[in-house]
């Protein structure tokens, strides 16, 4: 259950343009010798809410990352995310460069969701848009999943355009 919550929180953070994540999801809690685990002494409902707040706070400052989860069949799923400036965009791909210089290319297809934030419209996930609305130089957050083919670019699941520059 914790793994699902982490994935949902990470994907949600990218959707609202908060950032991306570099998590290795392990499904268990760990503690240092002599240190209680983060879950000890907390009620179940408070434990999940506290972890979600900590994750959202951390995601506001992350520029790019990768994490791995398992699907319902037990197969590993690789996720990629980046927040940065669009360096190139076409109907089939988007290249994004993070503030630290890391760059990533994502494939765009019919199942890619594009959202466009409008200045003054709050911090929501934005209105539905098309890849043609995304321009080189725009500030975006992109979340995608790696295809089964080794070495291939990830497929963009969601692109959020119109983020504030950091």
KATAQUI-V600897 format. One record per pair of residues at least 6 apart in sequence whose C-alpha atoms are under 6 Angstrom apart, sorted by the first residue. I is the first residue (numbers start at 1). J is the second residue. If there is no record, write none. Layout:
# KATAQUI-V600897
i: <I:I>
j: <J:J>
This chain:
# KATAQUI-V600897
i: <3:14:15:16:16:17:18:19:19:19:19:20:20:20:20:20:21:22:22:22:23:24:31:63:63:63:64:64:65:65:66:66:67:68:68:69:69:70:70:78:78:79:79:80:80:80:81:81:82:82:83:83:83:84:84:84:84:84:85:85:85:85:85:86:86:86:86:86:87:87:87:88:88:88:92:92:93:93:93:94:94:95:95:96:96:97:106:106:106:106:107:107:108:112:112:112:113:114:114:114:114:115:115:115:115:115:116:116:116:116:116:116:117:117:139:139:140:140:140:141:141:142:142:143:143:143:144:144:144:144:145:145:146>
j: <27:20:125:124:125:141:60:59:60:62:83:59:62:64:81:82:65:65:66:67:67:67:37:82:83:98:81:82:80:81:79:80:79:77:78:76:77:76:77:145:146:144:145:143:144:145:142:143:141:142:98:140:141:96:97:98:139:140:96:97:137:138:139:95:96:136:137:138:95:96:136:94:95:136:107:108:106:107:108:105:106:104:105:103:104:103:153:154:155:156:155:156:156:156:157:158:158:129:130:158:159:126:127:128:129:160:126:127:129:160:161:162:126:162:162:163:160:161:163:159:160:158:159:156:157:158:154:155:156:157:154:155:154>
